[in-house]
């Protein structure tokens, strides 16, 4: 990767509309200084696209922006990024989850399988940790991942989630059960015995469930596992599964359910209890959260 303070490239003016829309989608704020088509800024990165077609990118996060978005999506070449040459092309299953910190909505666990050729494709698509994308980008990227890779997604809506949490009495044990089920399904579909998991608990928690399932697999558990391309693909499918589930639950309840565990979430919970009763709240929310007891 080019480590200089400012990256410069020439971009066709025909791509100005796509570039601006993509940057808005990624959370950039747009302004229009003189002699530019636009300037875009967010924490860690600023881009300026000049009327001449010159594009400049600066900031501490510019390298990953160039590698994962600008080169595959706009420049269509990898001159400045050498990461593609160092990709781990070993066929493997990557796993991650989403929704465990959200009061409303499902818990989603995803497992994705990729071989060497597919890892390369995922890299070229710009697949990386789901936390770096807007919700709209996640949903678009998830469609591409689903069309490219074998995968398994387990989505536990609150009624089932609450029942299982009461049985396991512990979120990490519930997560390990769900991850093992997804892994077992994908091992059967693909025959792959290599897997990487974004580590969420002591390693023995997952190892216990894998032994109980008599699953023969070489599982690597990594903190910040989303740095692996295939785990990142799983993080995107898990997040998309959560977002789609939260939307369908909102439609079913008749009220927009916010993400996370903020003051907005508490207000929505109060509204559900006042208008529809506590049983409806149990259909929408994870009942072991402190927020539920407060409501």
C-alpha positions as CSV (number, residue, x, y, z in Angstrom):
1,X,0.0,0.0,0.0
2,X,1.2,3.5,-0.8
3,X,2.1,5.0,2.6
4,X,2.4,8.7,1.5
5,X,0.2,11.2,3.3
6,X,-1.9,12.0,0.2
7,X,-3.1,9.5,-2.4
8,X,-3.9,10.9,-5.9
9,X,-5.6,9.2,-8.8
10,X,-7.4,10.2,-12.0
11,X,-11.0,9.2,-12.2
12,X,-13.5,9.5,-15.1
13,X,-15.9,12.3,-14.6
14,X,-18.7,9.9,-15.6
15,X,-18.2,8.2,-12.2
16,X,-18.8,11.3,-10.2
17,X,-22.4,10.5,-9.4
18,X,-21.7,6.9,-8.3
19,X,-18.7,8.0,-6.3
20,X,-20.7,10.7,-4.5
21,X,-23.7,8.4,-3.8
22,X,-21.4,5.6,-2.5
23,X,-19.6,8.0,-0.1
24,X,-22.9,9.3,1.2
25,X,-23.9,5.7,1.8
26,X,-20.7,5.1,3.7
27,X,-21.4,8.0,6.0
28,X,-19.3,10.8,4.4
29,X,-20.5,14.4,4.6
30,X,-20.4,16.2,1.3
31,X,-19.5,19.8,0.5
32,X,-18.8,21.7,-2.7
33,X,-15.7,23.9,-2.5
34,X,-14.7,26.0,-5.6
35,X,-13.1,24.0,-8.5
36,X,-14.3,20.7,-7.2
37,X,-17.2,18.4,-8.1
38,X,-17.4,17.7,-4.3
39,X,-15.4,17.1,-1.2
40,X,-16.3,14.3,1.2
41,X,-15.3,13.9,4.9
42,X,-15.8,11.4,7.7
43,X,-13.6,10.5,10.7
44,X,-10.2,9.3,9.5
45,X,-10.7,10.1,5.8
46,X,-11.2,13.0,3.5
47,X,-11.6,12.8,-0.3
48,X,-11.7,15.7,-2.9
49,X,-12.8,15.2,-6.5
50,X,-11.7,18.1,-8.7
51,X,-13.3,19.3,-11.9
52,X,-10.1,18.1,-13.7
53,X,-10.9,14.4,-12.7
54,X,-8.2,14.4,-10.1
55,X,-9.2,12.6,-6.9
56,X,-7.2,13.0,-3.6
57,X,-7.6,10.9,-0.5
58,X,-6.1,11.7,2.9
59,X,-6.4,10.6,6.5
60,X,-5.2,7.8,8.8
61,X,-7.9,5.3,7.5
62,X,-7.2,6.0,3.8
63,X,-5.3,2.8,3.1
64,X,-8.2,0.4,3.9
65,X,-10.6,2.8,2.0
66,X,-8.4,2.6,-1.1
67,X,-7.9,-1.2,-0.8
68,X,-11.5,-2.2,-0.1
69,X,-13.6,0.4,-1.9
70,X,-11.7,2.8,-4.3
71,X,-9.6,0.2,-6.1
72,X,-12.2,-2.6,-6.6
73,X,-15.2,-0.3,-7.1
74,X,-13.9,2.8,-8.9
75,X,-10.3,2.4,-10.2
76,X,-10.8,-1.3,-11.1
77,X,-7.1,-2.0,-10.5
78,X,-4.9,-2.9,-7.6
79,X,-1.8,-0.8,-8.3
80,X,-1.5,0.7,-4.8
81,X,-2.7,-2.2,-2.7
82,X,-0.7,-5.4,-2.4
83,X,-3.1,-7.1,0.0
84,X,-4.5,-9.3,-2.7
85,X,-1.1,-10.9,-3.1
86,X,-1.1,-11.8,0.6
87,X,-4.6,-13.2,0.8
88,X,-5.1,-16.4,2.7
89,X,-6.5,-18.7,-0.1
90,X,-7.0,-21.8,2.1
91,X,-10.5,-23.1,1.7
92,X,-12.3,-22.4,5.0
93,X,-15.5,-21.6,6.9
94,X,-15.7,-18.2,8.6
95,X,-18.2,-17.5,11.4
96,X,-19.6,-14.4,13.2
97,X,-22.8,-13.2,14.9
98,X,-24.9,-10.0,15.1
99,X,-27.7,-8.7,17.3
100,X,-26.4,-9.9,20.7
101,X,-26.1,-6.3,22.0
102,X,-29.4,-5.2,20.6
103,X,-32.5,-5.2,22.9
104,X,-34.9,-5.6,20.0
105,X,-34.7,-8.0,17.2
106,X,-33.1,-11.4,16.6
107,X,-29.7,-12.9,17.3
108,X,-28.1,-14.0,14.0
109,X,-25.2,-16.4,13.6
110,X,-23.7,-16.8,10.1
111,X,-21.2,-19.3,8.6
112,X,-19.7,-18.8,5.1
113,X,-17.5,-21.2,3.1
114,X,-15.0,-19.9,0.5
115,X,-12.2,-21.6,-1.5
116,X,-9.2,-19.8,-2.9
117,X,-11.0,-18.4,-6.0
118,X,-14.0,-17.3,-3.9
119,X,-11.7,-15.6,-1.3
120,X,-10.3,-13.5,-4.2
121,X,-13.8,-12.6,-5.3
122,X,-14.8,-11.6,-1.8
123,X,-11.7,-9.4,-1.6
124,X,-12.5,-7.7,-4.9
125,X,-16.1,-7.1,-3.8
126,X,-14.7,-5.1,-0.9
127,X,-15.8,-7.5,1.8
128,X,-14.5,-6.5,5.3
129,X,-15.8,-6.2,8.8
130,X,-19.5,-5.4,8.8
131,X,-19.0,-2.6,11.4
132,X,-17.3,-0.5,8.7
133,X,-20.4,-0.3,6.5
134,X,-23.7,1.6,6.6
135,X,-26.9,-0.5,6.9
136,X,-27.8,0.1,3.2
137,X,-24.3,-1.1,2.1
138,X,-24.5,-4.2,4.3
139,X,-27.8,-5.3,2.7
140,X,-26.4,-4.8,-0.9
141,X,-23.1,-6.6,-0.1
142,X,-25.0,-9.5,1.6
143,X,-26.9,-10.1,-1.6
144,X,-23.5,-10.5,-3.4
145,X,-22.0,-12.7,-0.7
146,X,-25.1,-15.0,-0.8
147,X,-24.8,-15.3,-4.6
148,X,-21.1,-16.1,-4.3
149,X,-20.6,-18.5,-1.4
150,X,-22.3,-21.5,0.3
151,X,-23.6,-20.2,3.7
152,X,-25.8,-21.0,6.7
153,X,-27.6,-18.3,8.8
154,X,-29.3,-19.2,12.0
155,X,-31.7,-16.4,13.1
156,X,-33.3,-16.6,16.6
157,X,-36.2,-14.2,17.0
158,X,-36.9,-13.0,20.6
159,X,-39.5,-15.7,21.5
160,X,-37.1,-18.6,20.6
161,X,-34.1,-16.6,21.8
162,X,-35.6,-16.0,25.2
163,X,-36.6,-19.7,25.5
164,X,-33.1,-20.9,24.6
165,X,-31.5,-18.3,26.9
166,X,-33.6,-19.6,29.8
167,X,-32.4,-23.1,29.0
168,X,-28.7,-22.3,28.6
169,X,-28.8,-19.6,31.4
170,X,-25.8,-17.9,29.7
171,X,-25.4,-15.9,26.4
172,X,-22.0,-17.4,25.5
173,X,-23.3,-21.0,25.8
174,X,-26.3,-20.0,23.6
175,X,-23.9,-18.5,21.1
176,X,-21.7,-21.6,21.1
177,X,-24.8,-23.8,20.5
178,X,-25.9,-21.6,17.6
179,X,-22.4,-21.4,16.0
180,X,-21.9,-25.2,16.4
181,X,-25.3,-25.8,14.6
182,X,-24.3,-23.4,11.7
183,X,-20.9,-24.9,11.4
184,X,-22.2,-28.5,11.5
185,X,-24.7,-27.6,8.7
186,X,-22.0,-26.0,6.5
187,X,-19.4,-28.8,7.1
188,X,-22.1,-31.2,5.8
189,X,-22.8,-29.1,2.8
190,X,-19.2,-28.5,1.8
191,X,-17.0,-31.2,3.4
192,X,-14.7,-28.4,4.6
193,X,-13.0,-29.2,8.0
194,X,-11.1,-25.8,8.4
195,X,-13.0,-23.0,10.3
196,X,-12.3,-19.6,11.8
197,X,-14.5,-18.0,14.4
198,X,-14.5,-14.4,15.6
199,X,-13.8,-15.4,19.3
200,X,-16.6,-14.3,21.7
201,X,-15.7,-16.3,24.9
202,X,-13.1,-18.6,26.4
203,X,-12.1,-21.2,23.7
204,X,-13.3,-24.1,25.8
205,X,-16.9,-22.9,25.5
206,X,-17.0,-23.6,21.7
207,X,-14.8,-26.7,22.1
208,X,-17.2,-28.3,24.5
209,X,-20.2,-27.9,22.1
210,X,-18.1,-29.1,19.1
211,X,-17.2,-32.3,21.1
212,X,-20.8,-32.9,22.1
213,X,-21.8,-32.6,18.4
214,X,-19.0,-35.0,17.5
215,X,-18.0,-32.5,14.9
216,X,-14.6,-33.2,13.3
217,X,-13.2,-29.8,12.4
218,X,-10.0,-27.8,12.9
219,X,-11.5,-24.6,14.5
220,X,-9.4,-21.5,15.0
221,X,-10.8,-18.9,17.4
222,X,-9.4,-15.4,16.8
223,X,-10.0,-12.1,18.6
224,X,-10.8,-9.6,15.9
225,X,-11.5,-12.5,13.6
226,X,-13.3,-10.2,11.1
227,X,-9.8,-9.2,9.8
228,X,-10.1,-12.6,8.0
229,X,-11.9,-12.1,4.6
230,X,-14.2,-15.2,5.1
231,X,-15.1,-14.2,8.7
232,X,-15.8,-10.7,7.4
233,X,-18.2,-12.2,4.8
234,X,-20.0,-14.0,7.7
235,X,-20.2,-10.8,9.7
236,X,-21.9,-9.2,6.7
237,X,-24.5,-12.0,6.4
238,X,-25.1,-12.0,10.2
239,X,-25.6,-8.2,10.2
240,X,-27.9,-8.3,7.2
241,X,-29.9,-11.1,8.8
242,X,-30.3,-9.0,11.9
243,X,-31.4,-5.9,10.0
244,X,-33.9,-7.8,7.9
245,X,-35.2,-9.5,11.0
246,X,-35.6,-6.3,12.9
247,X,-37.5,-4.8,9.9
248,X,-39.9,-7.7,9.7
249,X,-40.4,-7.6,13.4
250,X,-41.1,-3.9,13.3
251,X,-43.8,-4.5,10.6
252,X,-45.3,-7.3,12.6
253,X,-45.5,-5.2,15.8
254,X,-46.6,-2.1,14.0
255,X,-43.8,0.1,15.4
256,X,-40.3,0.9,14.3
257,X,-37.9,-0.9,16.6
258,X,-34.6,0.9,17.1
259,X,-31.2,-0.8,17.1
260,X,-28.9,-1.0,20.1
261,X,-29.8,-0.3,23.8
262,X,-30.1,3.5,23.8
263,X,-32.7,5.9,25.3
264,X,-34.6,5.6,22.0
265,X,-34.9,1.9,22.7
266,X,-36.3,2.5,26.2
267,X,-38.9,4.9,24.8
268,X,-40.0,2.4,22.1
269,X,-40.3,-0.3,24.8
270,X,-42.5,2.0,26.9
271,X,-44.7,2.7,23.9
272,X,-45.1,-1.0,23.2
273,X,-46.0,-1.8,26.8
274,X,-48.5,1.1,26.9
275,X,-50.1,0.4,23.5
276,X,-49.8,-3.4,23.1
277,X,-48.9,-4.9,26.5
278,X,-46.0,-6.9,28.0
279,X,-46.6,-10.0,25.8
280,X,-45.9,-8.0,22.7
281,X,-42.7,-6.7,24.2
282,X,-41.6,-10.3,24.9
283,X,-42.1,-11.0,21.1
284,X,-39.9,-8.1,20.2
285,X,-37.2,-8.0,22.9
286,X,-34.5,-10.0,24.7
287,X,-36.0,-10.4,28.1
288,X,-32.7,-11.0,30.1
289,X,-31.6,-7.4,29.3
290,X,-31.6,-5.0,32.2
291,X,-33.8,-2.7,30.0
292,X,-36.6,-5.3,30.1
293,X,-36.7,-5.4,34.0
294,X,-36.7,-1.5,34.0
295,X,-39.7,-1.5,31.6
